Amino acid sequence: MYATLYDTPIRAAAEQYLPQWHWLWLKAQLIAESALDPAAVSPAGAQGIAQFMPPTWDDVRAALAFPAHTTPFDPAYAIKGAAWYLGLLRRQWRSPRAEDDRRRLVQASYNAGLGNVVKAQKRAGGATAYASIAARLHEVTGADHARETRAYVERIERIHRELVGV
């Protein structure tokens, strides 16, 4: 159903930067982002297989010391960058909570921005559960963006179920 072309670099990047997650979570997210198309460009300007916005890509490239000429259109670098960035986001959600909630918060942060999801958490009284935080996201990002983020997380979960055959 889904291409296997990038399975080896996805698995390697997930094992390096997201050892707490099965590698198919990263693949599911990349499918949700770009349908595994390294040439994808969103209407908002997100680029490549992992749909990096240019400023985020610049940060990732610098943090991982990628060569200056690399772009988010190079899947080898973008896959590694996405796994690293997800790992960075995961470390931000360090309060005790169910790992499924942590994963959903990381995915929501990748989509809506960490700062926005943290603001929603504050509006939810410091809740740790994804559902409680997501329910307040509209107060920060607006209803349309909040709906998009919740649908994004749900889409990743659906794709993951398809990948594992559940």
C-alpha positions in Angstrom: 0.0 0.0 0.0 2.8 2.4 0.9 6.2 2.6 -0.7 9.1 0.9 1.0 11.8 2.9 -0.8 12.7 4.9 2.4 12.2 2.2 5.0 15.9 1.7 5.7 16.7 5.4 6.4 13.5 5.8 8.3 14.2 2.8 10.5 17.8 4.0 11.1 16.8 7.6 11.9 14.0 6.4 14.3 16.4 4.0 16.0 19.0 6.8 16.5 16.7 9.7 17.5 13.4 8.1 18.6 14.3 4.8 20.3 11.1 5.0 22.4 8.9 4.7 19.3 8.6 1.9 16.8 10.1 3.1 13.5 6.7 2.8 11.7 5.5 5.9 13.7 8.1 8.0 11.9 7.1 6.4 8.6 3.4 7.1 9.3 4.2 10.7 10.0 6.2 11.2 6.8 3.3 9.6 4.9 0.9 12.0 6.5 3.3 14.9 5.8 4.1 14.3 2.1 3.0 10.8 1.0 6.7 10.1 1.1 7.3 12.6 -1.8 10.7 14.2 -1.4 9.7 17.0 -3.9 6.5 17.9 -2.0 5.8 21.6 -1.3 2.7 22.6 0.7 0.7 25.8 0.0 2.2 27.2 3.2 5.8 26.6 1.9 6.7 23.5 3.8 9.2 21.4 1.8 10.2 17.9 1.2 9.4 14.5 2.6 9.2 15.8 6.1 7.6 19.1 5.2 10.0 21.4 6.9 9.4 25.1 6.9 12.6 26.9 5.8 13.4 28.5 9.2 12.9 25.1 11.0 15.1 23.4 8.3 17.8 26.0 8.9 17.7 25.2 12.7 17.8 21.4 12.1 20.6 21.6 9.5 22.7 23.7 11.9 21.9 21.4 14.9 22.9 18.3 13.0 25.8 20.0 11.2 24.5 19.0 7.8 26.5 20.5 4.9 25.3 24.0 4.0 24.1 22.9 0.6 21.6 20.4 2.0 17.9 21.1 1.6 14.7 19.5 2.9 14.2 18.0 -0.6 17.1 15.6 0.1 15.3 12.7 1.7 18.4 11.2 3.4 18.9 14.5 5.4 15.2 15.3 5.8 14.3 11.9 7.3 17.2 12.1 9.7 16.3 15.7 10.5 12.6 14.8 11.1 13.5 12.1 13.5 15.9 14.4 15.4 13.4 17.1 15.6 10.7 14.8 16.8 13.1 13.5 19.5 13.7 17.1 20.5 10.0 17.8 20.7 9.6 14.5 22.7 12.1 15.7 25.3 10.0 18.9 25.8 7.0 16.8 26.9 8.8 15.3 29.8 6.2 15.4 32.6 4.8 12.0 33.6 2.1 10.9 31.2 1.1 7.9 29.1 3.5 7.4 26.2 0.6 7.5 23.7 -0.3 11.0 25.0 3.4 12.1 24.7 3.6 10.8 21.1 0.4 12.6 20.2 1.6 15.8 21.8 4.9 15.5 19.9 3.0 15.0 16.6 0.7 17.9 17.4 3.7 20.1 18.2 5.3 19.2 14.9 2.2 20.3 13.1 1.0 23.3 15.2 4.2 24.4 16.8 5.5 23.5 20.2 4.7 27.0 21.6 1.1 26.7 20.6 0.6 23.3 22.1 2.3 24.5 25.3 -0.1 27.5 25.4 -3.0 25.1 25.0 -1.7 23.0 27.9 -1.6 26.1 30.1 -5.2 26.9 29.1 -6.1 23.3 30.0 -4.8 24.0 33.6 -1.5 22.1 33.0 -3.2 18.9 31.9 -0.9 16.1 30.8 -3.4 14.1 28.6 -3.4 14.9 24.9 -7.2 15.0 24.7 -7.4 17.7 27.4 -4.7 19.8 25.7 -6.1 19.3 22.2 -9.5 20.4 23.4 -8.1 23.8 24.2 -5.9 24.2 21.1 -8.6 26.3 19.3 -8.2 29.0 21.9 -4.6 29.4 20.7 -4.5 28.6 17.0 -8.1 29.2 16.0 -10.7 26.6 15.3 -9.6 25.7 11.7 -5.9 25.2 12.7 -6.9 23.2 15.8 -9.1 21.0 13.8 -6.3 20.5 11.2 -3.9 19.5 14.0 -6.3 17.0 15.6 -7.0 15.5 12.2 -3.2 15.3 11.5 -2.6 13.3 14.7 -5.6 11.0 13.9 -4.3 10.5 10.3 -0.9 9.4 11.6 -2.6 6.9 13.9 -4.7 5.6 11.1 -1.7 5.2 8.8 0.3 3.5 11.5 -2.6 1.0 12.0 -2.5 0.3 8.3 1.3 -0.1 8.4 1.2 -2.6 11.2 -1.8 -4.4 9.8 -4.2 -3.7 12.7 
